[in-house]
């Protein structure tokens, strides 16, 4: 249980950071928000990969990681879009 939580945080941090790197321009996101986007992307990506039987292969699950990264990019884009819509008054 604790190993799964630590794993989700570590993979989420990596996936979230890579997602931010792939989105062009400057994103006004905190590291905490990046971590949350990455963790959500990692969990949802794993669920999708398991649903289609693409996870739990021998070796590295590349397709699962690609799905997680794509979801992180979408998550970063959504957060940037939502934050840009807020007024600063």
Secondary structure, 3 states (H helix, E strand, C coil): CHHHHHHHHHHHHHHHHHHHHHCCCCCCCCHHHHHHHHHHHHHHHHHHHHHCCCCCCCCCCHHHHHHHHHHHHHHHHHHHHHHHHCCCC
